[in-house]
Amino acid sequence: MSDDNGLWLLALGPTGATALYWALYRYYRNTDKSHAFERETAVDAQPVTGSDRKVDEIKGTRASRISGENGRAYRTRVQRVRGDTG
Amino acid sequence: MSDPKTPAPAAPVTGPGSPQDVPPLPGSQPIDPATLPRSIRDELEAPDPAAIDTASAELKDGINRCPKCGSTEIRHKPGTDLLVCLYCRNEWDGARVEEAFGLGEGLRDLRGTVIASGARDIAADAASLMSFKCTACGAEVTINTESTMTARCHWCRHVFGINEQIANGAVPDAVLPFHIRKDDAVARIRQFVDKRRMFALKAFKEQFTPENVVGVYLPYMIVDGNAGADIAGKGEIKTREYTRGTGNDKKTYYDADIYQIERHVDFTVDDLPLESSAERGDLDTRVNTNNIINTILPFDTKNAVKWNASYLVGFTSEKRNRDVEHLRPRLEDQLLSIARAQVESSTSRYDRGVRWEQERLQVHGTRWVSMYLPVWLYSYHQPGRNGGLLHYIAVNGRTGETMGSVPVQQWKLLTAALTVGTFIEGIVLWILAASS
């Protein structure tokens, strides 16, 4: 093992303490809970339509995911385009 | 200095354009709309907001009588949707609003804003104290609609209920009666807290009396919607993964294709519940625990029955103080979230993930119905800065779903966390010492 890895291991103690604190705090106070309306509402959707167009490519990035990923963060609002509302 | 300007002339008292004119025929326009620009014409010709009238004329005088014997001693029979007469034991059922007003149908054809009569805007001058003249003896009975919807005439002992849809928002279109009994709710709360005792606040544990749970009817707007959403963003597909360098300098690199993605989905939602009280709708977990009550949603709102104040005998209620327009931003936010959840499965090929950048919502139509939904609430007030914090433990009065906020004993929690952290650190140090 190299010195690098050893120093990294030292952070485990504080990380573990913080993680335990937050896990227990949430279990008692449930501050992260709310109505999961995305799943629990009766939604009748038509088939999704759309288009996919290749616009660019990247070479040699070190990031394993797209930056600013929000595909699953349904409740994070992005720029709202106001158009002709029906 | 005095204002040299003269006041604007008052509206003409006689002649054209004054109330002295013969009123035009209903639906007629002074100018033929066909000659106007399209946008103005659309506004002029738009239909009035359609309303569903849910008021019950037979209960208007405030006295709910047993249809068989005429007694007003009516209670909700626990565990059912039935009303029972305590005098002659007659039992009867409230009409389900779903069928009575056709609330489950035609979602796809929903256009504009349809508001049921109990969900109409609250008049600014409407008082929450309602005074009734007892139709049996003539005495005046006052009901504070902030928290109660029934009262007993202190002279002739008749039971009153507020059934008229007054403009203060207290009378909804429908009510969903309690199904979960009190003992059941107490047991659920006890079970919930029993699993959270070790780090709970000492005072909370000492004062814990789940028998003090109260049944509350909380105000909600149940919204059906017909909407479409367009979402656009970028997605990336990995084309190559490779490492460069050797030894400790080894680093992983990726090549990827970037795609511009556009998605469109049309959908309808059925019975989305929104808190129609400003206090309950505020879900800021730093100052309140209303998110607990939000979590026990949804209810089986399909089974809601037509409003009858007799369902509320023995329970308290909270009054609605939010109108349809106040709740619209929240509805649009939730519709957008639903749309994003709907399109997620269509982007599974983007293995490096998706970044949505723009979204647009078109709400074609909405239908709003106000309802009282049953919640068993246990509360504990934790003293502290800014008035402390009110912790709720809530049980859904229909499904029994339980959620709560149990105050924590901070020093205990910190000690436990530090102990575990020290223990892990000890192991790490031991490993490091052994490997060097």
Interface residues (C-beta under 8 A of the other chain):
Chain A: M1 S2 D4 G6 L9 L10 L12 G13 P14 G16 A17 T18 L20 Y21 L24 Y25 Y27 Y28 R29 N30 T31 K33 S34 H35 F37 E38 R39 E40 T41 A42 V43 D44 A45 Q46 V48 T49 G50 S51 D52 R53 K54 V55 D56 E57 I58 K59 G60 T61 R62 A63 S64 R65 I66 S67 G68 E69 N70 G71 R72 Y74 R75 R77 V78 Q79 R80 V81 R82 G83 D84 T85 G86
Chain B: L107 R196 F199 A200 G228 D230 G233 K234 G235 E236 T239 N248 K251 T252 Y253 Y254 D255 A256 D257 I258 Y259 Q260 I261 E262 R263 H264 V265 D266 F267 T268 V269 D270 D271 L272 P273 L283 T285 T289 N291 I292 N294 T295 I296 L297 P298 D333 Q334 L336 S337 I338 R340 A341 Q342 V343 E344 S345 S346 T347 Y350 R352 G353 V354 R355 W356 E357 Q358 E359 R360 L361 Q362 V363 H364 M403 G404 S405 V406 P407 V408 L413 L414 A416 A417 L418 V420 G421 T422 I424 E425 G426 V428 L429 I431 L432 S435 S436
